[in-house]
Amino acid sequence: MRFTQFLRRLGGRVSSRAYNPRYRLTIVGSSNSLQSIKQPLYQDLRSIGASITRAQSALLHEGQHACTELTIHCTADRPLVLNRLALKLGQKDGIRRVHVEGH
């Protein structure tokens, strides 16, 4: 019996947040680079079962660089996959920094 089923039988409610932790993925790079990785990034996130609940972009340093920040919900066993995805993104041309942070 799964732990969630056990708690339901006891009458306790399990917060969905406990099983869907949030992560923040921040990507800094040129505007063109961010635009070129946007679609493949969303496909990669979908393929690992993650959902984007918030996306925010801003220009930095007088338009030379841009920053995209995504808030992602996924199952608790996905941080390693997100870290691999961040490493892969960091190797793309025009990307200066990628950071994954758990909440």
C-alpha positions in Angstrom: 0.0 0.0 0.0 1.3 3.4 -0.9 1.9 6.0 1.8 -0.7 8.4 0.4 -3.3 5.6 0.3 -2.5 4.8 3.9 -3.0 8.4 5.0 -6.3 8.7 3.1 -7.6 5.6 4.9 -6.6 7.3 8.2 -8.5 10.3 7.1 -5.5 12.6 6.8 -5.1 14.8 3.8 -1.8 14.8 2.1 -0.7 18.1 0.6 -0.2 17.8 -3.2 2.7 20.2 -2.7 4.6 17.5 -0.8 4.6 15.4 -4.0 4.9 18.3 -6.5 7.9 20.3 -5.3 8.6 23.6 -7.0 11.9 24.5 -8.7 13.1 27.7 -10.1 15.1 27.6 -13.3 16.9 30.8 -14.2 18.7 31.2 -17.5 20.8 34.3 -18.5 22.0 34.8 -22.0 21.5 36.8 -25.2 17.9 37.4 -26.2 18.4 35.5 -29.4 19.8 32.4 -27.6 16.9 32.4 -25.1 14.4 32.5 -28.0 16.2 29.7 -29.8 16.1 27.3 -26.7 12.6 28.1 -25.6 10.7 25.5 -27.6 13.1 22.6 -27.1 13.3 23.5 -23.4 9.5 23.3 -23.0 9.5 20.0 -24.9 12.2 18.6 -22.6 10.4 19.7 -19.5 7.2 18.1 -20.8 9.0 14.9 -21.5 10.2 14.6 -17.9 6.7 15.3 -16.5 7.3 18.8 -15.3 4.9 21.7 -15.7 5.7 25.3 -15.9 3.5 27.4 -13.6 5.2 30.7 -14.2 7.5 32.2 -16.8 9.0 35.6 -16.6 11.6 37.3 -18.8 13.5 40.6 -18.4 16.2 42.5 -20.3 19.5 43.0 -18.5 22.5 45.4 -19.1 20.8 47.7 -21.7 19.4 44.9 -23.9 22.6 42.9 -24.3 21.5 40.1 -22.1 18.1 38.7 -21.0 17.0 36.6 -18.1 14.3 34.0 -18.2 12.9 32.6 -14.9 10.6 29.6 -14.9 8.8 28.1 -11.9 8.4 24.4 -12.4 6.4 21.8 -10.6 7.4 18.2 -10.9 7.6 15.0 -8.9 10.2 14.7 -6.1 12.4 12.3 -8.0 13.1 14.8 -10.8 15.8 17.2 -9.4 18.6 15.1 -10.9 17.0 15.3 -14.4 16.6 19.1 -14.0 20.2 19.4 -13.1 21.2 17.5 -16.2 18.9 19.7 -18.3 20.6 22.8 -16.7 24.0 21.5 -17.6 22.9 20.9 -21.2 21.5 24.4 -21.4 24.7 25.9 -20.0 26.6 24.5 -22.9 24.5 26.2 -25.6 26.0 29.2 -27.5 25.0 32.5 -26.1 23.9 31.2 -22.7 25.9 32.7 -19.8 24.4 31.2 -16.7 21.8 28.5 -15.7 20.7 28.0 -12.2 18.3 25.5 -10.6 16.9 26.2 -7.2 14.5 24.1 -5.2 11.7 25.6 -3.1 
